[in-house]
């Protein structure tokens, strides 16, 4: 009978092994680079308008710069760090600070002449009318050699 030995349980062992085998995968994640702040954005159509929202908690509205050039919307700003605690005083730190910039290509028909931006509860919401809400068109797939 083979003798079994007990090994200490390391809950992140598989994750560490996986991360070592895919180092470039983790290097490509913008939120993991040097603690830079990359605000998440979302966009959707609502009542004939295009709505773009960016989560900017802790950002002063005066530090937000929104511009449109051609069909590209740019949201830039700076999430400033308040220097209340020294780095050695932190037990855990996952919050990022610094300058940020997000760009989004606007869909065809977005009327950038009537763009508006509002800031409330740490979220900037940019709205603009859409000429026509795009509808998806179903495309049939034809298999070669299949009987009709």
KOLLUM-68223 format. One record per atom (N, C-alpha, C, O): x, y, z; residue number from 1; atom name; chain; residue in three letters. Coordinates in Angstrom, 2 decimals, always signed. Example, Ala and Ser with C-alpha at 12.3 -4.5 7.8 and 13.67 -1.06 7.14 Angstrom:
<lumzas>
px;py;pz;i;at;ch;aa
+13.19;-5.69;+7.80;1;N;A;ala
+12.30;-4.50;+7.80;1;CA;A;ala
+13.20;-3.30;+7.80;1;C;A;ala
+14.24;-3.32;+8.46;1;O;A;ala
+12.85;-2.25;+7.08;2;N;A;ser
+13.67;-1.06;+7.14;2;CA;A;ser
+12.90;+0.03;+7.87;2;C;A;ser
+13.41;+1.14;+8.04;2;O;A;ser
</lumzas>
This chain:
<lumzas>
px;py;pz;i;at;ch;aa
+0.85;-1.17;+0.00;1;N;A;unk
+0.00;+0.00;+0.00;1;CA;A;unk
+0.90;+1.23;+0.00;1;C;A;unk
+1.83;+1.34;+0.80;1;O;A;unk
+0.61;+2.16;-0.90;2;N;A;unk
+1.40;+3.39;-1.00;2;CA;A;unk
+1.04;+4.34;+0.13;2;C;A;unk
-0.12;+4.47;+0.50;2;O;A;unk
+2.04;+4.98;+0.65;3;N;A;unk
+1.83;+5.91;+1.76;3;CA;A;unk
+1.49;+7.29;+1.20;3;C;A;unk
+2.16;+7.78;+0.29;3;O;A;unk
+0.47;+7.89;+1.73;4;N;A;unk
+0.05;+9.23;+1.28;4;CA;A;unk
+0.52;+10.26;+2.30;4;C;A;unk
+0.52;+10.03;+3.50;4;O;A;unk
+0.93;+11.41;+1.76;5;N;A;unk
+1.36;+12.49;+2.65;5;CA;A;unk
+0.38;+13.64;+2.51;5;C;A;unk
-0.22;+13.85;+1.46;5;O;A;unk
+0.23;+14.36;+3.56;6;N;A;unk
-0.64;+15.52;+3.54;6;CA;A;unk
+0.15;+16.72;+3.04;6;C;A;unk
+1.29;+16.95;+3.46;6;O;A;unk
-0.45;+17.48;+2.15;7;N;A;unk
+0.18;+18.71;+1.67;7;CA;A;unk
-0.66;+19.88;+2.12;7;C;A;unk
-1.89;+19.76;+2.20;7;O;A;unk
-0.04;+21.00;+2.41;8;N;A;unk
-0.81;+22.16;+2.86;8;CA;A;unk
-1.72;+22.66;+1.74;8;C;A;unk
-1.36;+22.66;+0.56;8;O;A;unk
-2.89;+23.08;+2.14;9;N;A;unk
-3.86;+23.59;+1.17;9;CA;A;unk
-3.50;+25.02;+0.81;9;C;A;unk
-3.37;+25.88;+1.68;9;O;A;unk
-3.32;+25.28;-0.48;10;N;A;unk
-3.03;+26.61;-1.00;10;CA;A;unk
-4.11;+26.94;-2.02;10;C;A;unk
-4.04;+26.50;-3.17;10;O;A;unk
-5.10;+27.71;-1.61;11;N;A;unk
-6.27;+27.93;-2.47;11;CA;A;unk
-5.95;+28.60;-3.80;11;C;A;unk
-6.71;+28.44;-4.75;11;O;A;unk
-4.86;+29.35;-3.89;12;N;A;unk
-4.58;+30.07;-5.13;12;CA;A;unk
-3.49;+29.40;-5.96;12;C;A;unk
-3.01;+29.98;-6.93;12;O;A;unk
-3.10;+28.19;-5.59;13;N;A;unk
-2.04;+27.49;-6.30;13;CA;A;unk
-2.37;+27.29;-7.78;13;C;A;unk
-1.54;+27.56;-8.64;13;O;A;unk
-3.58;+26.83;-8.08;14;N;A;unk
-3.97;+26.62;-9.48;14;CA;A;unk
-4.02;+27.94;-10.24;14;C;A;unk
-3.61;+28.00;-11.40;14;O;A;unk
-4.53;+28.98;-9.60;15;N;A;unk
-4.58;+30.28;-10.26;15;CA;A;unk
-3.18;+30.80;-10.55;15;C;A;unk
-2.93;+31.35;-11.62;15;O;A;unk
-2.26;+30.65;-9.61;16;N;A;unk
-0.88;+31.08;-9.82;16;CA;A;unk
-0.24;+30.29;-10.96;16;C;A;unk
+0.45;+30.86;-11.80;16;O;A;unk
-0.47;+28.99;-10.98;17;N;A;unk
+0.08;+28.15;-12.04;17;CA;A;unk
-0.50;+28.58;-13.40;17;C;A;unk
+0.23;+28.66;-14.39;17;O;A;unk
-1.79;+28.85;-13.43;18;N;A;unk
-2.45;+29.28;-14.66;18;CA;A;unk
-1.92;+30.65;-15.11;18;C;A;unk
-1.66;+30.85;-16.30;18;O;A;unk
-1.74;+31.58;-14.18;19;N;A;unk
-1.24;+32.91;-14.51;19;CA;A;unk
+0.18;+32.85;-15.06;19;C;A;unk
+0.53;+33.62;-15.96;19;O;A;unk
+1.00;+31.94;-14.54;20;N;A;unk
+2.38;+31.82;-15.04;20;CA;A;unk
+2.41;+31.28;-16.46;20;C;A;unk
+3.32;+31.60;-17.22;20;O;A;unk
+1.42;+30.47;-16.82;21;N;A;unk
+1.42;+29.91;-18.17;21;CA;A;unk
+0.84;+30.88;-19.19;21;C;A;unk
+0.98;+30.67;-20.39;21;O;A;unk
+0.19;+31.94;-18.73;22;N;A;unk
-0.38;+32.95;-19.63;22;CA;A;unk
+0.02;+34.36;-19.20;22;C;A;unk
-0.87;+35.17;-18.95;22;O;A;unk
+1.29;+34.68;-19.09;23;N;A;unk
+1.69;+36.00;-18.58;23;CA;A;unk
+1.22;+37.15;-19.47;23;C;A;unk
+0.86;+38.21;-18.96;23;O;A;unk
+1.23;+36.97;-20.78;24;N;A;unk
+0.83;+38.08;-21.65;24;CA;A;unk
-0.65;+38.39;-21.51;24;C;A;unk
-1.07;+39.52;-21.75;24;O;A;unk
-1.45;+37.40;-21.14;25;N;A;unk
-2.89;+37.63;-20.95;25;CA;A;unk
-3.13;+38.67;-19.87;25;C;A;unk
-3.96;+39.57;-20.05;25;O;A;unk
-2.42;+38.57;-18.76;26;N;A;unk
-2.61;+39.52;-17.66;26;CA;A;unk
-1.97;+40.86;-17.95;26;C;A;unk
-2.44;+41.88;-17.45;26;O;A;unk
-0.91;+40.89;-18.74;27;N;A;unk
-0.26;+42.15;-19.08;27;CA;A;unk
-1.15;+43.02;-19.95;27;C;A;unk
-1.01;+44.24;-19.94;27;O;A;unk
-2.06;+42.42;-20.71;28;N;A;unk
-2.92;+43.16;-21.63;28;CA;A;unk
-4.11;+43.80;-20.94;28;C;A;unk
-4.79;+44.62;-21.56;28;O;A;unk
-4.40;+43.47;-19.70;29;N;A;unk
-5.56;+44.02;-19.02;29;CA;A;unk
-5.24;+45.44;-18.57;29;C;A;unk
-4.33;+45.64;-17.76;29;O;A;unk
-5.98;+46.47;-19.10;30;N;A;unk
-5.65;+47.84;-18.73;30;CA;A;unk
-5.84;+48.14;-17.25;30;C;A;unk
-5.12;+48.98;-16.70;30;O;A;unk
-6.78;+47.49;-16.59;31;N;A;unk
-7.03;+47.80;-15.18;31;CA;A;unk
-5.94;+47.24;-14.27;31;C;A;unk
-5.86;+47.61;-13.10;31;O;A;unk
-5.09;+46.35;-14.79;32;N;A;unk
-4.04;+45.78;-13.97;32;CA;A;unk
-2.71;+46.47;-14.19;32;C;A;unk
-1.73;+46.14;-13.52;32;O;A;unk
-2.65;+47.40;-15.10;33;N;A;unk
-1.39;+48.07;-15.41;33;CA;A;unk
-1.11;+49.20;-14.42;33;C;A;unk
-1.86;+50.17;-14.37;33;O;A;unk
-0.07;+49.08;-13.68;34;N;A;unk
+0.46;+50.14;-12.84;34;CA;A;unk
-0.60;+50.88;-12.02;34;C;A;unk
-0.40;+52.05;-11.69;34;O;A;unk
-1.71;+50.25;-11.69;35;N;A;unk
-2.73;+50.87;-10.87;35;CA;A;unk
-3.44;+52.04;-11.54;35;C;A;unk
-3.98;+52.89;-10.85;35;O;A;unk
-3.44;+52.09;-12.87;36;N;A;unk
-4.12;+53.19;-13.56;36;CA;A;unk
-5.63;+53.04;-13.42;36;C;A;unk
-6.15;+51.94;-13.30;36;O;A;unk
-6.30;+54.17;-13.44;37;N;A;unk
-7.76;+54.16;-13.35;37;CA;A;unk
-8.35;+54.09;-14.74;37;C;A;unk
-8.06;+54.94;-15.58;37;O;A;unk
-9.17;+53.08;-15.00;38;N;A;unk
-9.86;+52.91;-16.27;38;CA;A;unk
-11.35;+52.79;-15.96;38;C;A;unk
-11.82;+51.71;-15.58;38;O;A;unk
-12.11;+53.88;-16.12;39;N;A;unk
-13.52;+53.82;-15.76;39;CA;A;unk
-14.32;+52.95;-16.73;39;C;A;unk
-14.11;+53.02;-17.94;39;O;A;unk
-15.22;+52.13;-16.20;40;N;A;unk
-16.07;+51.33;-17.08;40;CA;A;unk
-17.13;+52.22;-17.75;40;C;A;unk
-17.61;+53.17;-17.15;40;O;A;unk
-17.47;+51.88;-19.00;41;N;A;unk
-18.51;+52.63;-19.71;41;CA;A;unk
-19.54;+51.66;-20.26;41;C;A;unk
-19.27;+50.48;-20.44;41;O;A;unk
-20.72;+52.20;-20.52;42;N;A;unk
-21.78;+51.44;-21.17;42;CA;A;unk
-22.53;+52.38;-22.09;42;C;A;unk
-22.57;+53.59;-21.86;42;O;A;unk
-23.12;+51.82;-23.14;43;N;A;unk
-23.91;+52.65;-24.05;43;CA;A;unk
-25.14;+51.86;-24.47;43;C;A;unk
-25.10;+50.63;-24.59;43;O;A;unk
-26.24;+52.59;-24.69;44;N;A;unk
-27.48;+51.94;-25.09;44;CA;A;unk
-28.41;+52.99;-25.71;44;C;A;unk
-28.22;+54.19;-25.53;44;O;A;unk
-29.42;+52.51;-26.42;45;N;A;unk
-30.43;+53.40;-27.01;45;CA;A;unk
-31.62;+53.46;-26.06;45;C;A;unk
-32.04;+52.45;-25.50;45;O;A;unk
-32.15;+54.69;-25.89;46;N;A;unk
-33.29;+54.87;-25.00;46;CA;A;unk
-34.13;+56.04;-25.53;46;C;A;unk
-33.64;+57.16;-25.63;46;O;A;unk
-35.37;+55.78;-25.86;47;N;A;unk
-36.30;+56.80;-26.33;47;CA;A;unk
-35.74;+57.61;-27.51;47;C;A;unk
-35.90;+58.83;-27.56;47;O;A;unk
-35.09;+56.94;-28.44;48;N;A;unk
-34.55;+57.61;-29.61;48;CA;A;unk
-33.22;+58.31;-29.39;48;C;A;unk
-32.71;+58.97;-30.30;48;O;A;unk
-32.65;+58.20;-28.19;49;N;A;unk
-31.36;+58.81;-27.87;49;CA;A;unk
-30.30;+57.72;-27.69;49;C;A;unk
-30.61;+56.59;-27.31;49;O;A;unk
-29.06;+58.09;-27.96;50;N;A;unk
-27.93;+57.26;-27.59;50;CA;A;unk
-27.47;+57.75;-26.22;50;C;A;unk
-27.27;+58.95;-26.02;50;O;A;unk
-27.32;+56.83;-25.28;51;N;A;unk
-26.88;+57.16;-23.93;51;CA;A;unk
-25.55;+56.47;-23.67;51;C;A;unk
-25.43;+55.25;-23.86;51;O;A;unk
-24.56;+57.24;-23.25;52;N;A;unk
-23.25;+56.69;-22.87;52;CA;A;unk
-23.03;+57.07;-21.42;52;C;A;unk
-23.10;+58.25;-21.06;52;O;A;unk
-22.77;+56.07;-20.59;53;N;A;unk
-22.55;+56.31;-19.16;53;CA;A;unk
-21.16;+55.84;-18.77;53;C;A;unk
-20.69;+54.79;-19.22;53;O;A;unk
-20.50;+56.63;-17.93;54;N;A;unk
-19.18;+56.26;-17.41;54;CA;A;unk
-19.21;+56.38;-15.90;54;C;A;unk
-19.62;+57.40;-15.36;54;O;A;unk
-18.77;+55.33;-15.22;55;N;A;unk
-18.69;+55.35;-13.76;55;CA;A;unk
-17.42;+56.08;-13.35;55;C;A;unk
-16.31;+55.64;-13.66;55;O;A;unk
-17.59;+57.21;-12.65;56;N;A;unk
-16.46;+58.04;-12.25;56;CA;A;unk
-16.54;+58.38;-10.76;56;C;A;unk
-16.57;+59.56;-10.40;56;O;A;unk
-16.58;+57.37;-9.88;57;N;A;unk
-16.67;+57.66;-8.46;57;CA;A;unk
-15.44;+58.40;-7.96;57;C;A;unk
-14.31;+58.06;-8.33;57;O;A;unk
-15.65;+59.40;-7.14;58;N;A;unk
-14.53;+60.15;-6.58;58;CA;A;unk
-13.92;+61.17;-7.51;58;C;A;unk
-12.92;+61.79;-7.17;58;O;A;unk
-14.52;+61.35;-8.70;59;N;A;unk
-14.00;+62.33;-9.65;59;CA;A;unk
-14.84;+63.60;-9.54;59;C;A;unk
-16.07;+63.54;-9.56;59;O;A;unk
-14.17;+64.73;-9.43;60;N;A;unk
-14.85;+66.02;-9.38;60;CA;A;unk
-15.34;+66.36;-10.79;60;C;A;unk
-14.57;+66.23;-11.74;60;O;A;unk
-16.60;+66.77;-10.95;61;N;A;unk
-17.11;+67.10;-12.29;61;CA;A;unk
-16.26;+68.11;-13.05;61;C;A;unk
-16.20;+68.07;-14.28;61;O;A;unk
-15.60;+69.00;-12.34;62;N;A;unk
-14.75;+69.99;-13.03;62;CA;A;unk
-13.48;+69.36;-13.61;62;C;A;unk
-12.80;+69.97;-14.42;62;O;A;unk
-13.17;+68.12;-13.19;63;N;A;unk
-12.01;+67.40;-13.72;63;CA;A;unk
-12.38;+66.47;-14.87;63;C;A;unk
-11.56;+65.64;-15.27;63;O;A;unk
-13.60;+66.59;-15.41;64;N;A;unk
-14.05;+65.75;-16.52;64;CA;A;unk
-14.08;+66.60;-17.79;64;C;A;unk
-14.60;+67.71;-17.79;64;O;A;unk
-13.51;+66.06;-18.86;65;N;A;unk
-13.47;+66.73;-20.16;65;CA;A;unk
-14.11;+65.79;-21.19;65;C;A;unk
-13.61;+64.69;-21.42;65;O;A;unk
-15.21;+66.23;-21.79;66;N;A;unk
-15.92;+65.43;-22.79;66;CA;A;unk
-15.86;+66.17;-24.12;66;C;A;unk
-16.21;+67.34;-24.21;66;O;A;unk
-15.41;+65.43;-25.16;67;N;A;unk
-15.27;+66.03;-26.49;67;CA;A;unk
-15.74;+65.03;-27.55;67;C;A;unk
-15.73;+63.82;-27.34;67;O;A;unk
-16.15;+65.59;-28.68;68;N;A;unk
-16.51;+64.77;-29.84;68;CA;A;unk
-15.70;+65.29;-31.02;68;C;A;unk
-15.71;+66.49;-31.32;68;O;A;unk
-15.01;+64.38;-31.69;69;N;A;unk
-14.27;+64.72;-32.90;69;CA;A;unk
-14.70;+63.70;-33.95;69;C;A;unk
-14.42;+62.51;-33.83;69;O;A;unk
-15.37;+64.18;-34.99;70;N;A;unk
-15.91;+63.27;-35.99;70;CA;A;unk
-16.94;+62.37;-35.35;70;C;A;unk
-17.94;+62.86;-34.82;70;O;A;unk
-16.72;+61.06;-35.39;71;N;A;unk
-17.67;+60.12;-34.77;71;CA;A;unk
-17.07;+59.45;-33.53;71;C;A;unk
-17.47;+58.35;-33.16;71;O;A;unk
-16.10;+60.13;-32.88;72;N;A;unk
-15.46;+59.57;-31.69;72;CA;A;unk
-15.75;+60.45;-30.48;72;C;A;unk
-15.46;+61.64;-30.47;72;O;A;unk
-16.33;+59.82;-29.47;73;N;A;unk
-16.59;+60.48;-28.19;73;CA;A;unk
-15.42;+60.17;-27.26;73;C;A;unk
-15.03;+59.02;-27.12;73;O;A;unk
-14.86;+61.21;-26.63;74;N;A;unk
-13.75;+61.04;-25.70;74;CA;A;unk
-14.17;+61.58;-24.34;74;C;A;unk
-14.65;+62.71;-24.22;74;O;A;unk
-13.97;+60.76;-23.32;75;N;A;unk
-14.21;+61.17;-21.93;75;CA;A;unk
-12.86;+61.09;-21.23;75;C;A;unk
-12.29;+60.01;-21.08;75;O;A;unk
-12.35;+62.24;-20.79;76;N;A;unk
-11.06;+62.31;-20.11;76;CA;A;unk
-11.26;+62.94;-18.74;76;C;A;unk
-12.25;+63.62;-18.48;76;O;A;unk
-10.31;+62.69;-17.88;77;N;A;unk
-10.36;+63.31;-16.57;77;CA;A;unk
-9.24;+62.85;-15.69;77;C;A;unk
-8.26;+62.26;-16.14;77;O;A;unk
-9.42;+63.13;-14.41;78;N;A;unk
-8.40;+62.79;-13.42;78;CA;A;unk
-9.08;+62.42;-12.12;78;C;A;unk
-9.87;+63.19;-11.57;78;O;A;unk
-8.78;+61.25;-11.63;79;N;A;unk
-9.27;+60.83;-10.32;79;CA;A;unk
-8.13;+61.06;-9.35;79;C;A;unk
-7.16;+60.30;-9.30;79;O;A;unk
-8.27;+62.13;-8.57;80;N;A;unk
-7.18;+62.55;-7.68;80;CA;A;unk
-7.18;+61.74;-6.39;80;C;A;unk
-8.23;+61.42;-5.82;80;O;A;unk
-5.97;+61.42;-5.96;81;N;A;unk
-5.80;+60.66;-4.72;81;CA;A;unk
-5.66;+61.63;-3.56;81;C;A;unk
-4.88;+62.58;-3.61;81;O;A;unk
-6.42;+61.36;-2.51;82;N;A;unk
-6.27;+62.16;-1.31;82;CA;A;unk
-5.21;+61.50;-0.45;82;C;A;unk
-5.29;+60.31;-0.15;82;O;A;unk
-4.22;+62.25;-0.05;83;N;A;unk
-3.05;+61.72;+0.67;83;CA;A;unk
-3.31;+61.71;+2.17;83;C;A;unk
-2.65;+62.43;+2.92;83;O;A;unk
-4.26;+60.88;+2.61;84;N;A;unk
-4.55;+60.80;+4.03;84;CA;A;unk
-3.74;+59.69;+4.71;84;C;A;unk
-3.32;+59.84;+5.86;84;O;A;unk
-3.53;+58.60;+4.01;85;N;A;unk
-2.82;+57.47;+4.62;85;CA;A;unk
-1.52;+57.21;+3.87;85;C;A;unk
-1.45;+57.38;+2.65;85;O;A;unk
-0.52;+56.80;+4.61;86;N;A;unk
+0.76;+56.43;+4.00;86;CA;A;unk
+0.61;+55.03;+3.41;86;C;A;unk
-0.22;+54.24;+3.85;86;O;A;unk
+1.42;+54.73;+2.42;87;N;A;unk
+1.30;+53.43;+1.75;87;CA;A;unk
+1.48;+52.26;+2.71;87;C;A;unk
+0.85;+51.22;+2.54;87;O;A;unk
+2.32;+52.42;+3.72;88;N;A;unk
+2.52;+51.32;+4.66;88;CA;A;unk
+1.36;+51.15;+5.64;88;C;A;unk
+1.30;+50.14;+6.35;88;O;A;unk
+0.43;+52.12;+5.69;89;N;A;unk
-0.73;+52.03;+6.57;89;CA;A;unk
-1.85;+51.19;+5.97;89;C;A;unk
-2.77;+50.80;+6.69;89;O;A;unk
-1.80;+50.91;+4.67;90;N;A;unk
-2.87;+50.15;+4.02;90;CA;A;unk
-2.77;+48.68;+4.34;90;C;A;unk
-1.67;+48.11;+4.34;90;O;A;unk
-3.90;+48.06;+4.60;91;N;A;unk
-3.98;+46.62;+4.75;91;CA;A;unk
-4.27;+46.01;+3.38;91;C;A;unk
-3.72;+44.97;+3.02;91;O;A;unk
-5.13;+46.69;+2.61;92;N;A;unk
-5.47;+46.25;+1.26;92;CA;A;unk
-5.80;+47.49;+0.45;92;C;A;unk
-6.45;+48.41;+0.94;92;O;A;unk
-5.35;+47.50;-0.80;93;N;A;unk
-5.62;+48.66;-1.65;93;CA;A;unk
-5.92;+48.18;-3.07;93;C;A;unk
-5.05;+47.63;-3.74;93;O;A;unk
-7.18;+48.40;-3.52;94;N;A;unk
-7.61;+48.00;-4.85;94;CA;A;unk
-8.09;+49.19;-5.68;94;C;A;unk
-8.39;+49.03;-6.86;94;O;A;unk
-8.16;+50.35;-5.08;95;N;A;unk
-8.66;+51.54;-5.75;95;CA;A;unk
-7.52;+52.19;-6.52;95;C;A;unk
-6.42;+52.34;-5.99;95;O;A;unk
-7.80;+52.59;-7.77;96;N;A;unk
-6.79;+53.23;-8.61;96;CA;A;unk
-7.10;+54.70;-8.78;96;C;A;unk
-8.25;+55.12;-8.69;96;O;A;unk
-6.06;+55.47;-9.02;97;N;A;unk
-6.18;+56.91;-9.19;97;CA;A;unk
-5.38;+57.34;-10.41;97;C;A;unk
-4.59;+56.56;-10.95;97;O;A;unk
-5.58;+58.57;-10.83;98;N;A;unk
-4.78;+59.13;-11.91;98;CA;A;unk
-5.61;+59.58;-13.08;98;C;A;unk
-6.84;+59.52;-13.07;98;O;A;unk
-4.90;+60.03;-14.11;99;N;A;unk
-5.55;+60.51;-15.32;99;CA;A;unk
-6.13;+59.32;-16.09;99;C;A;unk
-5.57;+58.23;-16.07;99;O;A;unk
-7.25;+59.54;-16.75;100;N;A;unk
-7.88;+58.50;-17.54;100;CA;A;unk
-8.41;+59.09;-18.84;100;C;A;unk
-8.62;+60.30;-18.95;100;O;A;unk
-8.61;+58.22;-19.81;101;N;A;unk
-9.19;+58.62;-21.09;101;CA;A;unk
-9.87;+57.41;-21.70;101;C;A;unk
-9.25;+56.36;-21.87;101;O;A;unk
-11.14;+57.56;-22.04;102;N;A;unk
-11.89;+56.51;-22.72;102;CA;A;unk
-12.43;+57.08;-24.01;102;C;A;unk
-12.93;+58.21;-24.04;102;O;A;unk
-12.33;+56.31;-25.09;103;N;A;unk
-12.85;+56.73;-26.39;103;CA;A;unk
-13.86;+55.70;-26.87;103;C;A;unk
-13.73;+54.50;-26.62;103;O;A;unk
-14.86;+56.20;-27.57;104;N;A;unk
-15.90;+55.32;-28.10;104;CA;A;unk
-16.31;+55.82;-29.47;104;C;A;unk
-16.59;+57.01;-29.64;104;O;A;unk
-16.34;+54.94;-30.45;105;N;A;unk
-16.82;+55.29;-31.78;105;CA;A;unk
-18.34;+55.32;-31.73;105;C;A;unk
-18.99;+54.35;-31.33;105;O;A;unk
-18.90;+56.45;-32.13;106;N;A;unk
-20.35;+56.62;-32.10;106;CA;A;unk
-20.98;+55.95;-33.32;106;C;A;unk
-20.39;+55.94;-34.40;106;O;A;unk
-22.18;+55.41;-33.16;107;N;A;unk
-22.83;+54.77;-34.30;107;CA;A;unk
-23.30;+55.80;-35.32;107;C;A;unk
-23.49;+56.98;-35.00;107;O;A;unk
-23.49;+55.35;-36.53;108;N;A;unk
-23.98;+56.21;-37.59;108;CA;A;unk
-25.35;+56.75;-37.19;108;C;A;unk
-26.19;+56.01;-36.67;108;O;A;unk
-25.57;+58.02;-37.42;109;N;A;unk
-26.85;+58.63;-37.08;109;CA;A;unk
-26.88;+59.35;-35.75;109;C;A;unk
-27.90;+59.95;-35.39;109;O;A;unk
-25.78;+59.30;-34.99;110;N;A;unk
-25.74;+60.01;-33.71;110;CA;A;unk
-25.60;+61.50;-34.00;110;C;A;unk
-24.68;+61.92;-34.71;110;O;A;unk
-26.49;+62.31;-33.44;111;N;A;unk
-26.49;+63.75;-33.68;111;CA;A;unk
-25.63;+64.43;-32.60;111;C;A;unk
-26.12;+64.73;-31.51;111;O;A;unk
-24.38;+64.66;-32.92;112;N;A;unk
-23.45;+65.24;-31.94;112;CA;A;unk
-23.65;+66.75;-31.77;112;C;A;unk
-23.05;+67.35;-30.88;112;O;A;unk
-24.49;+67.36;-32.60;113;N;A;unk
-24.78;+68.79;-32.45;113;CA;A;unk
-25.67;+69.04;-31.23;113;C;A;unk
-25.68;+70.14;-30.68;113;O;A;unk
-26.40;+68.03;-30.80;114;N;A;unk
-27.32;+68.17;-29.66;114;CA;A;unk
-26.90;+67.30;-28.49;114;C;A;unk
-27.75;+66.74;-27.79;114;O;A;unk
-25.61;+67.18;-28.28;115;N;A;unk
-25.09;+66.35;-27.21;115;CA;A;unk
-25.21;+67.06;-25.86;115;C;A;unk
-25.03;+68.28;-25.78;115;O;A;unk
-25.51;+66.31;-24.83;116;N;A;unk
-25.60;+66.85;-23.46;116;CA;A;unk
-24.90;+65.89;-22.51;116;C;A;unk
-24.84;+64.69;-22.75;116;O;A;unk
-24.36;+66.44;-21.43;117;N;A;unk
-23.70;+65.62;-20.42;117;CA;A;unk
-24.17;+66.07;-19.03;117;C;A;unk
-24.24;+67.26;-18.75;117;O;A;unk
-24.48;+65.09;-18.19;118;N;A;unk
-24.92;+65.36;-16.81;118;CA;A;unk
-24.14;+64.44;-15.87;118;C;A;unk
-23.83;+63.30;-16.22;118;O;A;unk
-23.83;+64.95;-14.69;119;N;A;unk
-23.07;+64.21;-13.69;119;CA;A;unk
-23.91;+64.10;-12.43;119;C;A;unk
-24.37;+65.10;-11.89;119;O;A;unk
-24.10;+62.85;-11.96;120;N;A;unk
-24.88;+62.64;-10.74;120;CA;A;unk
-24.40;+61.35;-10.07;120;C;A;unk
-24.25;+60.32;-10.74;120;O;A;unk
-24.18;+61.41;-8.77;121;N;A;unk
-23.80;+60.24;-7.97;121;CA;A;unk
-22.60;+59.48;-8.54;121;C;A;unk
-22.59;+58.25;-8.52;121;O;A;unk
-21.60;+60.19;-9.04;122;N;A;unk
-20.40;+59.55;-9.54;122;CA;A;unk
-20.51;+58.95;-10.92;122;C;A;unk
-19.63;+58.19;-11.34;122;O;A;unk
-21.59;+59.28;-11.65;123;N;A;unk
-21.77;+58.75;-13.00;123;CA;A;unk
-22.00;+59.92;-13.94;123;C;A;unk
-22.86;+60.76;-13.69;123;O;A;unk
-21.22;+59.97;-15.04;124;N;A;unk
-21.46;+60.97;-16.06;124;CA;A;unk
-22.30;+60.29;-17.15;124;C;A;unk
-21.99;+59.19;-17.59;124;O;A;unk
-23.36;+60.97;-17.56;125;N;A;unk
-24.25;+60.43;-18.58;125;CA;A;unk
-24.29;+61.39;-19.75;125;C;A;unk
-24.66;+62.56;-19.61;125;O;A;unk
-23.89;+60.90;-20.91;126;N;A;unk
-23.85;+61.69;-22.14;126;CA;A;unk
-24.98;+61.19;-23.02;126;C;A;unk
-25.09;+59.99;-23.28;126;O;A;unk
-25.84;+62.12;-23.49;127;N;A;unk
-26.95;+61.73;-24.36;127;CA;A;unk
-26.93;+62.57;-25.62;127;C;A;unk
-26.51;+63.73;-25.62;127;O;A;unk
-27.38;+61.95;-26.71;128;N;A;unk
-27.51;+62.64;-27.99;128;CA;A;unk
-28.58;+61.92;-28.80;128;C;A;unk
-28.73;+60.70;-28.70;128;O;A;unk
-29.34;+62.68;-29.58;129;N;A;unk
-30.38;+62.04;-30.40;129;CA;A;unk
-29.77;+61.14;-31.48;129;C;A;unk
-28.67;+61.38;-31.98;129;O;A;unk
-30.52;+60.10;-31.81;130;N;A;unk
-30.14;+59.21;-32.90;130;CA;A;unk
-31.10;+59.46;-34.06;130;C;A;unk
-32.31;+59.59;-33.85;130;O;A;unk
-30.56;+59.52;-35.28;131;N;A;unk
-31.40;+59.73;-36.46;131;CA;A;unk
-32.38;+58.57;-36.63;131;C;A;unk
-33.55;+58.77;-36.93;131;O;A;unk
-31.89;+57.37;-36.44;132;N;A;unk
-32.72;+56.18;-36.59;132;CA;A;unk
-32.08;+55.08;-35.77;132;C;A;unk
-30.87;+54.86;-35.84;132;O;A;unk
-32.88;+54.38;-35.01;133;N;A;unk
-32.36;+53.27;-34.23;133;CA;A;unk
-32.10;+52.11;-35.18;133;C;A;unk
-33.00;+51.67;-35.90;133;O;A;unk
-30.89;+51.63;-35.19;134;N;A;unk
-30.53;+50.53;-36.09;134;CA;A;unk
-31.24;+49.26;-35.66;134;C;A;unk
-31.33;+48.94;-34.48;134;O;A;unk
-31.75;+48.55;-36.65;135;N;A;unk
-32.41;+47.28;-36.38;135;CA;A;unk
-31.58;+46.16;-36.96;135;C;A;unk
-30.98;+46.30;-38.03;135;O;A;unk
-31.54;+45.06;-36.27;136;N;A;unk
-30.78;+43.91;-36.75;136;CA;A;unk
-31.52;+43.25;-37.91;136;C;A;unk
-32.75;+43.13;-37.89;136;O;A;unk
-30.78;+42.83;-38.89;137;N;A;unk
-31.35;+42.15;-40.05;137;CA;A;unk
-30.89;+40.70;-39.99;137;C;A;unk
-29.69;+40.43;-39.87;137;O;A;unk
-31.84;+39.78;-40.08;138;N;A;unk
-31.50;+38.36;-40.05;138;CA;A;unk
-30.97;+37.95;-41.41;138;C;A;unk
-31.58;+38.25;-42.44;138;O;A;unk
-29.83;+37.28;-41.40;139;N;A;unk
-29.21;+36.81;-42.63;139;CA;A;unk
-29.26;+35.29;-42.62;139;C;A;unk
-28.69;+34.66;-41.73;139;O;A;unk
-29.93;+34.70;-43.61;140;N;A;unk
-29.98;+33.22;-43.64;140;CA;A;unk
-28.62;+32.65;-44.03;140;C;A;unk
-27.92;+33.21;-44.87;140;O;A;unk
-28.27;+31.53;-43.42;141;N;A;unk
-27.02;+30.85;-43.70;141;CA;A;unk
-27.33;+29.70;-44.64;141;C;A;unk
-28.16;+28.84;-44.34;141;O;A;unk
-26.65;+29.69;-45.77;142;N;A;unk
-26.85;+28.62;-46.75;142;CA;A;unk
-25.64;+27.70;-46.72;142;C;A;unk
-24.51;+28.13;-46.94;142;O;A;unk
-25.89;+26.43;-46.47;143;N;A;unk
-24.82;+25.45;-46.41;143;CA;A;unk
-24.59;+24.88;-47.80;143;C;A;unk
-25.54;+24.52;-48.49;143;O;A;unk
-23.34;+24.79;-48.20;144;N;A;unk
-23.01;+24.22;-49.50;144;CA;A;unk
-23.22;+22.72;-49.46;144;C;A;unk
-22.90;+22.06;-48.48;144;O;A;unk
-23.78;+22.19;-50.56;145;N;A;unk
-23.98;+20.75;-50.68;145;CA;A;unk
-25.22;+20.25;-49.95;145;C;A;unk
-25.53;+19.06;-50.00;145;O;A;unk
-25.94;+21.15;-49.27;146;N;A;unk
-27.16;+20.73;-48.57;146;CA;A;unk
-28.30;+20.66;-49.55;146;C;A;unk
-28.37;+21.45;-50.49;146;O;A;unk
-29.20;+19.72;-49.35;147;N;A;unk
-30.37;+19.58;-50.22;147;CA;A;unk
-31.38;+20.66;-49.90;147;C;A;unk
-31.59;+21.03;-48.75;147;O;A;unk
-31.99;+21.15;-50.96;148;N;A;unk
-33.01;+22.20;-50.79;148;CA;A;unk
-34.37;+21.60;-50.55;148;C;A;unk
-35.35;+22.34;-50.39;148;O;A;unk
</lumzas>
